[in-house]
Amino acid sequence: MKPIAKIAVIAALALGLLIPVLMIQSLVLERQARRDEAVSGIAEGWGRRQTLSGPYLAVPYQVTRVEVTRETVDGKEREKRTERVEHHVKRIAAESVDWTIDAEVGEKARGIYKARLYGAKAQASGRIVLPVRFGIADGENIKLFAPRLVLGIADPRGIRAAGPLSLDGASHPFRTGSGDTQHVASGLHVPLPALGTAPARLDFSFSLELGGSEAFAVQPLGADTALTMRADWPHPSFQGQFLPLRHEIGPAGFTASWKISRYAAQGAEQLAVSFIEPAGLYQKLERASKYGFLFIGLTFAAFLLFELLRRLAIHPVQYALVGLALAMFFLLLTALSEHIDFAAAYAAATLACVGVVSVYLVRVLKSARIGIAFGGALAALYAMLYALLKAEDYSLLGGALLLFGLLAAVMVATRRVDWYALTSRAPSAS
């Protein structure tokens, strides 16, 4: 086969082998979707991502409006009075709220998939300042109803316990439901006795135990909010619109503290923490599979150079078999890593792939030394890929340097090669 034709066939084979690599990438995405479905199912029975909103005081009131219209009936003008009742809620944010959260993170499995779950003990204390008549205008057409303290909880199925609300020394039990569904979809509330219409300052405190999964957040609804959180998870991801003022992270977990003023918080912001696994399994698998074409392309390029330099023919079928073995590495890695540790799965898949390719090349290249050398080079390439997968923040930089280094090595190694002379004659296919 002529050299140019051989190069075209090999290039076509390399492109064709993209199909199994892309199929493996699709498989990784499918397995990730199944994992997310399993995690969602586990969370259904334990508690989803939790967000605490408030607390705040909700004061329902009624406004009665009378509309007077005039109409003419049988030539006589008459006055018609229509009464319309409007229902409103006056919301009074707490003057200040101090949260203390202590969370313990664990895992529960469904089949081969695991979900990160937590149990959180929350304590809150603060103060509510009541304006005259709760800030509602006085009038005969306005009727006030009993106020209630509202606490929003994203997934009430995760509520394990709720201690009574202590309000100015008096104890009041929580009731189910937010008590203000127009503003907070779900949660707990406390109906309060008549508080009077004079200005007042009310100190409150309560405790709460919650179960949740993946992430925890607090949503300050306009008050001065301070939050201190501790959890036994060493990989927190601080999210939301506000980052902690201080945090400490160690092997045993983390502590973090936030302080948000009412001038910064406008009601939609959150102080959030996600209990993540750095470079999660399926993220690693997806990133690894993206290097599949690079492995196949580099191996084919090395074979082609070897053919030209050593005048030893390698049949396109042999190229294809080696390329399929390289693609199988990513399938083995995906299958094994769902059952054993990723590092062990990577080592096992590497040994299997390098072993079968080395044994095969010893016969194809008719040299044990060269076949084993190719296997060693392939093992080194897998080792560099593993280092890239572990270097989460520097994977792009490492990948770019690796590609540049390989290209530079090939250019230096072949700088004295007379390509016209090499391609003037082609080795016959074996």
C-alpha positions as CSV (number, residue, x, y, z in Angstrom):
1,M,0.0,0.0,0.0
2,K,1.3,3.4,-0.9
3,P,2.4,5.6,2.1
4,I,-0.2,8.3,1.3
5,A,-3.0,5.8,1.0
6,K,-1.8,4.1,4.2
7,I,-1.9,7.4,6.1
8,A,-5.4,8.1,4.8
9,V,-6.6,4.6,5.9
10,I,-5.1,5.0,9.4
11,A,-6.6,8.5,9.7
12,A,-10.0,7.1,8.7
13,L,-9.6,4.3,11.3
14,A,-8.7,6.8,14.0
15,L,-11.8,8.8,13.2
16,G,-13.9,5.6,13.1
17,L,-12.7,4.7,16.6
18,L,-14.3,7.9,17.8
19,I,-17.6,6.1,17.6
20,P,-16.9,3.7,20.5
21,V,-15.3,6.5,22.5
22,L,-18.4,8.7,22.0
23,M,-20.6,5.7,22.9
24,I,-18.7,5.3,26.2
25,Q,-19.0,9.0,26.9
26,S,-22.8,8.6,26.3
27,L,-22.8,5.6,28.7
28,V,-21.1,7.7,31.4
29,L,-23.8,10.4,31.1
30,E,-26.5,7.7,31.3
31,R,-24.9,6.2,34.4
32,Q,-24.7,9.6,36.0
33,A,-28.4,10.2,35.3
34,R,-29.2,6.9,36.9
35,R,-27.1,7.9,39.9
36,D,-28.9,11.2,40.2
37,E,-32.2,9.4,40.0
38,A,-31.1,7.0,42.8
39,V,-29.9,9.9,45.0
40,S,-33.2,11.6,44.4
41,G,-35.0,8.5,45.5
42,I,-32.9,8.2,48.7
43,A,-33.5,11.9,49.5
44,E,-37.3,11.3,49.1
45,G,-37.2,9.2,52.3
46,W,-34.7,11.3,54.2
47,G,-34.9,14.9,53.1
48,R,-33.9,16.9,50.1
49,R,-31.7,20.0,50.0
50,Q,-32.8,22.1,52.9
51,T,-33.2,25.9,53.0
52,L,-34.2,27.8,56.2
53,S,-36.0,31.1,55.5
54,G,-36.7,33.7,58.1
55,P,-38.0,33.7,60.7
56,Y,-40.3,36.6,60.5
57,L,-43.7,37.8,61.9
58,A,-46.8,37.6,59.7
59,V,-49.8,39.7,60.8
60,P,-52.9,39.0,58.8
61,Y,-55.4,41.9,58.5
62,Q,-58.6,42.7,56.7
63,V,-59.5,45.9,54.9
64,T,-63.2,46.6,54.2
65,R,-63.8,49.0,51.4
66,V,-67.1,50.5,50.5
67,E,-67.7,51.7,46.9
68,V,-70.5,54.1,46.3
69,T,-72.0,54.3,42.8
70,R,-75.0,56.2,41.5
71,E,-77.5,54.8,39.0
72,T,-80.8,56.0,37.5
73,V,-83.8,53.7,37.7
74,D,-87.2,54.7,36.3
75,G,-85.9,58.3,36.0
76,K,-84.8,58.4,39.6
77,E,-81.2,58.6,40.7
78,R,-80.3,56.1,43.4
79,E,-77.1,55.4,45.4
80,K,-75.6,51.9,45.4
81,R,-73.1,50.8,48.1
82,T,-70.9,47.8,47.4
83,E,-68.7,46.4,50.2
84,R,-65.5,44.7,49.2
85,V,-63.3,42.8,51.7
86,E,-59.5,42.5,51.1
87,H,-57.2,40.2,53.0
88,H,-53.5,41.2,53.4
89,V,-50.5,40.1,55.4
90,K,-48.0,42.5,57.0
91,R,-44.6,40.8,57.3
92,I,-42.1,42.1,59.9
93,A,-38.6,40.7,59.6
94,A,-36.6,39.9,62.7
95,E,-34.3,42.7,63.8
96,S,-31.6,40.2,64.2
97,V,-31.1,36.4,63.9
98,D,-28.2,34.3,65.1
99,W,-28.0,30.8,63.7
100,T,-25.8,27.9,64.9
101,I,-25.8,24.8,62.8
102,D,-24.1,21.5,63.7
103,A,-24.3,18.9,60.9
104,E,-23.2,15.3,60.6
105,V,-22.7,14.0,57.1
106,G,-23.0,10.3,56.1
107,E,-23.9,8.1,53.2
108,K,-26.7,5.8,52.3
109,A,-26.7,3.4,49.4
110,R,-29.3,2.2,46.9
111,G,-27.8,-0.6,44.9
112,I,-24.3,0.6,43.8
113,Y,-25.2,4.3,44.2
114,K,-24.6,6.4,47.3
115,A,-26.2,9.7,48.4
116,R,-24.6,12.1,50.9
117,L,-27.1,12.8,53.6
118,Y,-26.8,14.9,56.7
119,G,-28.5,15.5,60.0
120,A,-28.4,19.1,61.2
121,K,-29.1,20.5,64.6
122,A,-30.0,24.2,64.3
123,Q,-30.4,26.8,67.1
124,A,-31.7,30.3,66.4
125,S,-32.0,33.3,68.7
126,G,-32.9,36.9,67.9
127,R,-35.2,39.8,68.3
128,I,-38.2,41.2,66.6
129,V,-39.1,44.9,66.9
130,L,-42.8,45.7,66.6
131,P,-43.8,49.2,65.3
132,V,-47.1,50.8,66.3
133,R,-50.0,48.6,65.2
134,F,-47.4,46.5,63.4
135,G,-46.9,49.3,60.8
136,I,-50.5,49.0,59.7
137,A,-52.6,52.2,59.4
138,D,-55.4,52.7,61.9
139,G,-59.0,52.9,60.8
140,E,-62.5,51.6,61.4
141,N,-62.3,49.6,58.2
142,I,-59.2,47.7,59.2
143,K,-59.3,44.6,61.4
144,L,-56.2,42.9,62.8
145,F,-55.9,39.1,63.4
146,A,-53.6,37.2,65.6
147,P,-50.0,37.3,64.4
148,R,-47.8,34.2,63.8
149,L,-44.1,33.6,63.6
150,V,-43.2,31.9,60.3
151,L,-40.2,29.7,59.6
152,G,-39.7,28.5,56.0
153,I,-38.3,25.0,55.5
154,A,-37.7,23.7,51.9
155,D,-38.5,20.1,52.6
156,P,-40.6,19.6,55.7
157,R,-40.3,15.8,55.3
158,G,-36.8,16.2,56.7
159,I,-38.0,17.7,60.0
160,R,-36.9,15.4,62.8
161,A,-37.8,17.6,65.8
162,A,-38.8,21.2,66.5
163,G,-38.4,22.6,70.0
164,P,-41.0,25.1,71.3
165,L,-40.5,28.7,70.5
166,S,-39.4,30.8,73.5
167,L,-40.8,34.3,73.1
168,D,-40.1,36.7,75.9
169,G,-40.0,33.8,78.3
170,A,-43.2,32.2,77.2
171,S,-43.2,28.9,75.4
172,H,-45.2,28.2,72.2
173,P,-45.3,25.0,70.2
174,F,-44.7,25.0,66.5
175,R,-47.4,23.8,64.1
176,T,-47.1,22.3,60.7
177,G,-47.3,24.5,57.6
178,S,-45.7,27.8,57.1
179,G,-48.8,29.8,57.9
180,D,-48.0,32.2,55.0
181,T,-48.0,30.1,51.8
182,Q,-48.1,33.2,49.6
183,H,-44.6,34.0,50.7
184,V,-43.1,30.7,52.0
185,A,-44.3,27.5,50.4
186,S,-43.6,25.1,53.3
187,G,-42.3,25.2,56.9
188,L,-43.5,25.7,60.4
189,H,-45.4,28.4,62.2
190,V,-46.4,29.5,65.7
191,P,-49.7,31.2,66.3
192,L,-49.1,34.0,68.8
193,P,-51.4,35.5,71.4
194,A,-52.5,39.1,71.0
195,L,-49.4,41.2,71.2
196,G,-51.0,44.6,71.5
197,T,-50.5,47.5,69.2
198,A,-47.9,49.4,71.2
199,P,-44.2,49.3,70.1
200,A,-42.4,46.3,71.6
201,R,-39.2,44.3,71.5
202,L,-39.6,40.5,71.5
203,D,-36.7,38.2,72.1
204,F,-37.1,34.7,70.7
205,S,-35.2,31.4,70.5
206,F,-35.9,27.9,69.2
207,S,-34.2,24.7,68.1
208,L,-34.7,22.4,65.2
209,E,-33.4,19.1,63.9
210,L,-33.4,18.5,60.1
211,G,-32.5,15.8,57.7
212,G,-31.3,16.7,54.3
213,S,-29.1,15.8,51.4
214,E,-26.3,17.3,49.3
215,A,-26.6,20.9,50.5
216,F,-27.8,23.2,53.2
217,A,-28.7,26.9,53.0
218,V,-30.1,29.8,55.0
219,Q,-32.2,32.6,53.4
220,P,-32.1,35.8,55.4
221,L,-35.4,37.7,54.8
222,G,-34.3,41.2,55.4
223,A,-32.8,40.9,58.9
224,D,-29.3,41.2,60.3
225,T,-28.3,37.5,60.1
226,A,-25.3,35.8,61.6
227,L,-24.6,32.1,60.9
228,T,-22.0,29.7,62.3
229,M,-21.9,26.3,60.9
230,R,-19.8,23.2,61.7
231,A,-19.9,19.9,59.8
232,D,-17.8,16.7,59.7
233,W,-17.3,16.9,55.9
234,P,-13.9,17.9,54.6
235,H,-15.0,19.1,51.2
236,P,-17.5,22.0,51.5
237,S,-18.4,24.2,48.6
238,F,-19.5,27.6,49.7
239,Q,-22.1,28.9,47.4
240,G,-24.9,31.5,47.3
241,Q,-24.5,35.2,47.0
242,F,-22.5,35.6,50.3
243,L,-19.3,33.8,51.1
244,P,-18.3,33.2,54.7
245,L,-16.2,35.8,56.5
246,R,-14.1,33.1,58.1
247,H,-13.7,29.4,57.5
248,E,-11.5,26.5,58.5
249,I,-11.3,23.3,56.6
250,G,-9.4,20.1,57.8
251,P,-9.6,16.4,57.5
252,A,-12.2,16.2,60.3
253,G,-14.6,18.7,58.7
254,F,-15.1,22.5,58.5
255,T,-16.3,25.5,60.4
256,A,-17.6,28.7,58.8
257,S,-19.2,31.9,59.8
258,W,-21.3,34.5,58.0
259,K,-22.6,37.9,59.0
260,I,-25.1,39.7,56.7
261,S,-26.6,43.0,57.3
262,R,-30.2,44.0,56.3
263,Y,-28.7,46.5,53.9
264,A,-27.1,43.7,51.9
265,A,-29.8,41.0,52.1
266,Q,-32.8,41.8,49.9
267,G,-34.7,38.6,50.5
268,A,-33.6,36.3,47.7
269,E,-30.0,35.7,48.7
270,Q,-28.8,32.6,50.4
271,L,-25.9,31.4,52.6
272,A,-25.3,28.0,51.1
273,V,-23.0,25.0,51.6
274,S,-22.8,22.0,49.4
275,F,-21.3,18.8,50.7
276,I,-19.5,17.8,47.5
277,E,-17.1,15.1,46.5
278,P,-14.2,16.9,44.7
279,A,-13.9,15.8,41.1
280,G,-16.8,13.3,41.5
281,L,-16.7,9.9,39.9
282,Y,-18.7,10.6,36.8
283,Q,-17.0,13.9,36.3
284,K,-13.6,12.0,36.4
285,L,-14.9,9.4,34.0
286,E,-16.2,12.0,31.6
287,R,-12.9,13.9,31.6
288,A,-11.0,10.7,31.2
289,S,-13.1,9.7,28.1
290,K,-12.4,13.0,26.5
291,Y,-8.7,11.9,26.2
292,G,-9.7,8.7,24.3
293,F,-9.1,10.1,20.9
294,L,-5.7,11.5,22.1
295,F,-4.6,8.0,23.2
296,I,-5.7,6.5,19.9
297,G,-4.2,9.2,17.8
298,L,-0.8,9.1,19.7
299,T,-0.6,5.3,19.5
300,F,-1.4,5.3,15.7
301,A,1.1,8.1,15.1
302,A,3.8,6.1,17.0
303,F,3.0,3.0,15.0
304,L,3.1,4.9,11.7
305,L,6.5,6.4,12.6
306,F,7.8,3.0,13.6
307,E,6.6,1.6,10.2
308,L,8.4,4.3,8.3
309,L,11.6,4.3,10.3
310,R,11.9,0.5,10.7
311,R,10.4,-0.6,7.3
312,L,8.1,-3.0,9.2
313,A,4.5,-3.3,7.9
314,I,1.6,-3.1,10.3
315,H,-1.7,-4.0,8.8
316,P,-4.7,-1.6,9.3
317,V,-6.6,-4.5,11.0
318,Q,-3.8,-4.5,13.6
319,Y,-4.2,-0.8,14.1
320,A,-7.9,-1.2,14.6
321,L,-7.5,-4.0,17.2
322,V,-5.1,-1.9,19.2
323,G,-7.4,1.1,18.9
324,L,-10.3,-0.9,20.2
325,A,-8.3,-2.1,23.1
326,L,-7.5,1.5,24.0
327,A,-11.2,2.4,23.8
328,M,-12.1,-0.6,26.0
329,F,-9.9,0.9,28.8
330,F,-12.5,3.6,29.4
331,L,-15.4,1.1,29.4
332,L,-13.5,-1.0,31.9
333,L,-12.8,2.0,34.0
334,T,-16.4,3.0,34.1
335,A,-17.7,-0.4,35.0
336,L,-15.0,-1.1,37.7
337,S,-15.2,2.4,39.3
338,E,-18.8,1.9,40.2
339,H,-17.9,-1.0,42.4
340,I,-14.4,-0.3,43.8
341,D,-12.3,2.8,44.6
342,F,-11.5,4.9,41.6
343,A,-7.7,4.6,42.0
344,A,-8.0,0.8,42.2
345,A,-10.3,0.7,39.2
346,Y,-7.9,2.9,37.2
347,A,-5.0,0.6,38.1
348,A,-6.9,-2.5,37.1
349,A,-8.1,-1.1,33.8
350,T,-4.6,0.2,33.0
351,L,-3.0,-3.2,33.8
352,A,-5.5,-5.0,31.6
353,C,-5.2,-2.6,28.7
354,V,-1.4,-2.3,28.8
355,G,-1.0,-6.0,29.3
356,V,-3.1,-7.1,26.3
357,V,-1.6,-4.4,24.0
358,S,2.0,-5.3,25.0
359,V,1.5,-9.0,24.4
360,Y,-0.1,-8.3,21.1
361,L,2.6,-5.9,20.0
362,V,5.4,-8.3,20.8
363,R,4.1,-10.5,18.0
364,V,3.1,-7.7,15.7
365,L,6.4,-5.8,15.9
366,K,8.4,-9.1,16.1
367,S,10.4,-7.9,19.1
368,A,9.7,-8.5,22.8
369,R,11.9,-5.5,23.7
370,I,10.0,-3.1,21.4
371,G,6.6,-4.5,22.3
372,I,7.3,-4.1,26.0
373,A,8.7,-0.6,25.4
374,F,5.5,0.4,23.6
375,G,3.5,-1.0,26.6
376,G,5.7,1.0,29.0
377,A,5.1,4.2,27.0
378,L,1.4,3.5,27.1
379,A,1.5,2.9,30.8
380,A,3.3,6.2,31.3
381,L,0.6,8.0,29.2
382,Y,-2.1,6.5,31.5
383,A,-0.1,7.6,34.5
384,M,-0.1,11.2,33.2
385,L,-3.8,11.0,32.5
386,Y,-4.4,9.9,36.1
387,A,-2.4,12.9,37.4
388,L,-4.5,15.2,35.2
389,L,-7.7,13.7,36.7
390,K,-6.5,14.2,40.2
391,A,-5.3,17.8,39.6
392,E,-8.9,19.2,39.5
393,D,-8.0,22.9,39.4
394,Y,-5.0,22.4,37.0
395,S,-6.3,19.8,34.6
396,L,-6.5,22.1,31.7
397,L,-3.1,23.5,32.3
398,G,-1.6,20.0,32.7
399,G,-3.4,18.7,29.6
400,A,-2.1,21.6,27.5
401,L,1.5,21.1,28.7
402,L,1.2,17.4,28.1
403,L,0.1,17.9,24.5
404,F,2.7,20.5,23.9
405,G,5.4,18.3,25.4
406,L,4.5,15.3,23.3
407,L,4.4,17.4,20.1
408,A,7.8,18.9,21.0
409,A,9.2,15.4,21.6
410,V,8.0,14.1,18.3
411,M,9.4,17.2,16.4
412,V,12.8,16.9,18.1
413,A,13.0,13.1,17.5
414,T,12.2,13.4,13.8
415,R,14.0,16.7,13.0
416,R,16.6,14.9,10.9
417,V,14.2,12.6,9.1
418,D,14.0,12.9,5.3
419,W,10.2,12.4,4.9
420,Y,10.4,12.3,1.1
421,A,12.9,9.5,1.2
422,L,10.8,7.6,3.8
423,T,7.6,7.9,1.9
424,S,9.1,7.1,-1.5
425,R,8.9,3.4,-0.6
426,A,6.4,1.7,1.6
427,P,6.7,-1.6,3.5
428,S,4.5,-4.3,2.2
429,A,1.5,-5.2,4.4
430,S,2.1,-8.4,6.4
